[in-house]
Amino acid sequence: MLYVTETPLPGVLILEPRRFGDARGFFSESWNKQRMEEAGIDLDFVQDNHSLSAQVGTVRGLHFQSPPHAQDKLVRCGQGALLDVAVDVRKGSPTYGQHVAVELTAENGKQLLVPKGFLHGFLTRAPNTEIIYKCTDYYAPECDGAVHWDSCGIDWEFEGDALLSEKDAAAQTLADFDSPFVWEG
């Protein structure tokens, strides 16, 4: 069983695979192509990524990979907790610049489906947070890009200084971003 919740941004979905638990813990199918197709989600993932952020307040993003190597992503938290964010950057979209933020934790088992044409990023809320995500295209450094994490009006629900990579600290603002994505509504 797979529970799918639509968000205010068409295509951005919250997925909750069913968990079977007992005194030992739980079992869950984090990805099942047949169940996804039954839910209307037909994606071919080609790469899995896994990262660990040691400190609370680590921000990774807001990232994108431009065409011809744009990626859909299915994101989950393997350990810890994070605020996961998707921002619509499809030119002409009625929801351009709007975002969805969802708390993903190891305990809640939620996943966020981030389609092509959306920025993606997260902020860690617990030490040693692991993020695990599937991608529909391979990493292509020549298509890799970022928009500054605090330029999109997102309430990150965090006080203090964010821990950023050099790339993310130097990223352009959303106002300066010339998006390579076009809404095909």
C-alpha positions as a Markdown table, in Angstrom:
| # | Residue | x | y | z |
|---|---|---|---|---|
| 1 | Met | 0.0 | 0.0 | 0.0 |
| 2 | Leu | 1.2 | 3.5 | -0.9 |
| 3 | Tyr | -0.4 | 6.7 | 0.3 |
| 4 | Val | 0.0 | 9.7 | -2.0 |
| 5 | Thr | -0.7 | 13.2 | -1.0 |
| 6 | Glu | -0.9 | 16.0 | -3.6 |
| 7 | Thr | 0.7 | 19.4 | -2.6 |
| 8 | Pro | -0.3 | 22.9 | -3.8 |
| 9 | Leu | 2.4 | 22.5 | -6.5 |
| 10 | Pro | 1.2 | 20.1 | -9.2 |
| 11 | Gly | 3.5 | 17.2 | -9.6 |
| 12 | Val | 5.2 | 17.6 | -6.2 |
| 13 | Leu | 3.9 | 14.7 | -4.2 |
| 14 | Ile | 4.3 | 13.4 | -0.6 |
| 15 | Leu | 4.5 | 9.6 | -0.7 |
| 16 | Glu | 4.1 | 7.4 | 2.4 |
| 17 | Pro | 4.9 | 3.7 | 1.8 |
| 18 | Arg | 3.2 | 1.5 | 4.3 |
| 19 | Arg | 5.3 | 0.3 | 7.2 |
| 20 | Phe | 4.9 | -3.1 | 8.9 |
| 21 | Gly | 6.1 | -2.8 | 12.5 |
| 22 | Asp | 6.5 | -4.9 | 15.5 |
| 23 | Ala | 8.7 | -5.0 | 18.6 |
| 24 | Arg | 11.9 | -5.4 | 16.4 |
| 25 | Gly | 11.2 | -2.3 | 14.3 |
| 26 | Phe | 9.6 | -2.1 | 10.9 |
| 27 | Phe | 9.8 | -3.2 | 7.3 |
| 28 | Ser | 8.8 | -1.0 | 4.3 |
| 29 | Glu | 9.1 | -1.1 | 0.6 |
| 30 | Ser | 10.7 | 2.3 | 0.0 |
| 31 | Trp | 10.4 | 1.9 | -3.8 |
| 32 | Asn | 8.2 | -0.5 | -5.7 |
| 33 | Lys | 7.7 | 0.3 | -9.4 |
| 34 | Gln | 4.5 | -1.6 | -9.7 |
| 35 | Arg | 2.9 | 0.2 | -6.7 |
| 36 | Met | 4.1 | 3.6 | -8.0 |
| 37 | Glu | 2.6 | 2.9 | -11.4 |
| 38 | Glu | -0.7 | 1.9 | -9.7 |
| 39 | Ala | -0.6 | 5.4 | -8.1 |
| 40 | Gly | 0.0 | 7.1 | -11.5 |
| 41 | Ile | 3.7 | 7.6 | -11.0 |
| 42 | Asp | 5.7 | 6.1 | -13.9 |
| 43 | Leu | 9.4 | 7.1 | -13.6 |
| 44 | Asp | 12.6 | 5.3 | -14.5 |
| 45 | Phe | 15.2 | 5.9 | -11.9 |
| 46 | Val | 18.8 | 5.4 | -12.9 |
| 47 | Gln | 20.8 | 6.6 | -9.9 |
| 48 | Asp | 20.6 | 6.5 | -6.2 |
| 49 | Asn | 22.3 | 9.1 | -4.0 |
| 50 | His | 23.0 | 9.0 | -0.3 |
| 51 | Ser | 24.5 | 11.8 | 1.8 |
| 52 | Leu | 25.2 | 12.4 | 5.5 |
| 53 | Ser | 25.1 | 15.8 | 7.1 |
| 54 | Ala | 26.7 | 15.7 | 10.6 |
| 55 | Gln | 25.5 | 19.0 | 12.0 |
| 56 | Val | 22.0 | 20.5 | 12.6 |
| 57 | Gly | 21.5 | 23.5 | 10.4 |
| 58 | Thr | 23.3 | 22.1 | 7.3 |
| 59 | Val | 21.7 | 23.4 | 4.1 |
| 60 | Arg | 22.2 | 21.6 | 0.8 |
| 61 | Gly | 20.6 | 23.4 | -2.1 |
| 62 | Leu | 18.7 | 24.8 | -3.7 |
| 63 | His | 19.9 | 22.6 | -6.5 |
| 64 | Phe | 18.8 | 21.8 | -10.0 |
| 65 | Gln | 20.2 | 19.9 | -13.0 |
| 66 | Ser | 19.2 | 21.6 | -16.3 |
| 67 | Pro | 18.1 | 20.0 | -19.6 |
| 68 | Pro | 19.1 | 17.8 | -21.3 |
| 69 | His | 19.9 | 16.1 | -18.0 |
| 70 | Ala | 17.1 | 17.4 | -15.8 |
| 71 | Gln | 16.2 | 15.0 | -13.0 |
| 72 | Asp | 13.0 | 13.9 | -11.2 |
| 73 | Lys | 14.0 | 13.1 | -7.6 |
| 74 | Leu | 12.4 | 10.9 | -5.0 |
| 75 | Val | 13.7 | 11.9 | -1.6 |
| 76 | Arg | 13.6 | 10.3 | 1.8 |
| 77 | Cys | 15.4 | 10.5 | 5.2 |
| 78 | Gly | 17.3 | 7.4 | 6.3 |
| 79 | Gln | 18.3 | 8.7 | 9.7 |
| 80 | Gly | 17.6 | 11.9 | 11.6 |
| 81 | Ala | 15.3 | 14.7 | 10.3 |
| 82 | Leu | 15.3 | 17.3 | 7.6 |
| 83 | Leu | 13.0 | 20.0 | 6.1 |
| 84 | Asp | 12.9 | 19.1 | 2.4 |
| 85 | Val | 11.9 | 21.9 | -0.1 |
| 86 | Ala | 10.8 | 22.0 | -3.7 |
| 87 | Val | 10.6 | 25.4 | -5.5 |
| 88 | Asp | 8.8 | 25.8 | -8.9 |
| 89 | Val | 11.1 | 27.5 | -11.4 |
| 90 | Arg | 9.3 | 26.6 | -14.7 |
| 91 | Lys | 9.0 | 29.8 | -16.7 |
| 92 | Gly | 5.3 | 30.6 | -17.3 |
| 93 | Ser | 4.1 | 28.4 | -14.5 |
| 94 | Pro | 1.2 | 29.9 | -12.5 |
| 95 | Thr | 3.1 | 28.7 | -9.4 |
| 96 | Tyr | 6.5 | 30.0 | -10.4 |
| 97 | Gly | 8.6 | 30.8 | -7.3 |
| 98 | Gln | 6.2 | 29.0 | -4.9 |
| 99 | His | 7.5 | 26.2 | -2.8 |
| 100 | Val | 6.5 | 23.2 | -0.7 |
| 101 | Ala | 8.3 | 22.3 | 2.5 |
| 102 | Val | 7.9 | 18.9 | 4.1 |
| 103 | Glu | 9.5 | 17.4 | 7.2 |
| 104 | Leu | 11.1 | 14.1 | 6.3 |
| 105 | Thr | 12.3 | 11.9 | 9.2 |
| 106 | Ala | 13.5 | 8.4 | 9.7 |
| 107 | Glu | 10.4 | 7.9 | 11.9 |
| 108 | Asn | 7.7 | 9.3 | 9.7 |
| 109 | Gly | 8.9 | 7.5 | 6.5 |
| 110 | Lys | 7.6 | 10.2 | 4.2 |
| 111 | Gln | 9.1 | 10.8 | 0.8 |
| 112 | Leu | 9.0 | 13.9 | -1.4 |
| 113 | Leu | 8.7 | 13.5 | -5.2 |
| 114 | Val | 10.4 | 16.5 | -6.8 |
| 115 | Pro | 9.8 | 16.8 | -10.6 |
| 116 | Lys | 12.0 | 18.3 | -13.2 |
| 117 | Gly | 11.7 | 22.1 | -13.3 |
| 118 | Phe | 11.8 | 22.4 | -9.5 |
| 119 | Leu | 14.7 | 23.5 | -7.3 |
| 120 | His | 15.5 | 21.0 | -4.5 |
| 121 | Gly | 17.1 | 21.5 | -1.1 |
| 122 | Phe | 17.0 | 20.7 | 2.5 |
| 123 | Leu | 18.0 | 21.8 | 6.0 |
| 124 | Thr | 18.9 | 19.3 | 8.6 |
| 125 | Arg | 17.1 | 19.3 | 11.9 |
| 126 | Ala | 19.0 | 16.5 | 13.7 |
| 127 | Pro | 22.6 | 15.5 | 13.9 |
| 128 | Asn | 23.9 | 12.9 | 11.5 |
| 129 | Thr | 21.0 | 13.2 | 9.1 |
| 130 | Glu | 21.0 | 10.9 | 6.1 |
| 131 | Ile | 19.2 | 11.8 | 2.9 |
| 132 | Ile | 18.6 | 9.1 | 0.3 |
| 133 | Tyr | 17.2 | 9.9 | -3.1 |
| 134 | Lys | 16.6 | 8.4 | -6.5 |
| 135 | Cys | 17.2 | 10.3 | -9.8 |
| 136 | Thr | 15.8 | 9.8 | -13.3 |
| 137 | Asp | 19.0 | 11.0 | -15.0 |
| 138 | Tyr | 22.7 | 10.7 | -14.2 |
| 139 | Tyr | 24.7 | 13.5 | -12.6 |
| 140 | Ala | 26.0 | 15.8 | -15.3 |
| 141 | Pro | 28.4 | 18.4 | -13.9 |
| 142 | Glu | 27.9 | 20.7 | -16.9 |
| 143 | Cys | 24.2 | 20.9 | -16.1 |
| 144 | Asp | 24.5 | 21.3 | -12.3 |
| 145 | Gly | 23.3 | 24.6 | -10.8 |
| 146 | Ala | 22.1 | 26.3 | -7.6 |
| 147 | Val | 19.9 | 29.1 | -6.4 |
| 148 | His | 20.7 | 30.7 | -3.0 |
| 149 | Trp | 18.8 | 29.0 | -0.3 |
| 150 | Asp | 17.4 | 32.1 | 1.4 |
| 151 | Ser | 16.3 | 34.0 | -1.8 |
| 152 | Cys | 12.9 | 32.2 | -2.3 |
| 153 | Gly | 10.9 | 33.3 | 0.7 |
| 154 | Ile | 11.1 | 30.0 | 2.4 |
| 155 | Asp | 10.5 | 29.8 | 6.2 |
| 156 | Trp | 13.2 | 27.3 | 7.0 |
| 157 | Glu | 12.0 | 27.2 | 10.7 |
| 158 | Phe | 15.6 | 27.6 | 11.8 |
| 159 | Glu | 17.4 | 30.2 | 13.9 |
| 160 | Gly | 21.2 | 30.7 | 13.5 |
| 161 | Asp | 23.8 | 30.4 | 10.8 |
| 162 | Ala | 23.3 | 27.7 | 8.2 |
| 163 | Leu | 26.2 | 25.5 | 7.3 |
| 164 | Leu | 26.7 | 25.8 | 3.5 |
| 165 | Ser | 29.1 | 24.6 | 0.9 |
| 166 | Glu | 31.1 | 27.2 | -1.0 |
| 167 | Lys | 28.9 | 26.4 | -4.1 |
| 168 | Asp | 25.7 | 27.1 | -2.2 |
| 169 | Ala | 27.0 | 30.2 | -0.4 |
| 170 | Ala | 27.9 | 31.7 | -3.8 |
| 171 | Ala | 24.7 | 30.7 | -5.6 |
| 172 | Gln | 22.7 | 33.3 | -7.5 |
| 173 | Thr | 19.4 | 34.6 | -6.1 |
| 174 | Leu | 16.0 | 33.5 | -7.5 |
| 175 | Ala | 15.5 | 37.1 | -8.8 |
| 176 | Asp | 18.7 | 36.8 | -10.8 |
| 177 | Phe | 18.0 | 33.2 | -12.0 |
| 178 | Asp | 17.3 | 32.7 | -15.7 |
| 179 | Ser | 15.5 | 29.3 | -15.5 |
| 180 | Pro | 16.2 | 26.8 | -18.2 |
| 181 | Phe | 12.8 | 25.1 | -17.5 |
| 182 | Val | 9.5 | 26.0 | -19.2 |
| 183 | Trp | 6.0 | 25.2 | -18.0 |
| 184 | Glu | 4.2 | 22.9 | -20.4 |
| 185 | Gly | 0.7 | 23.3 | -18.9 |
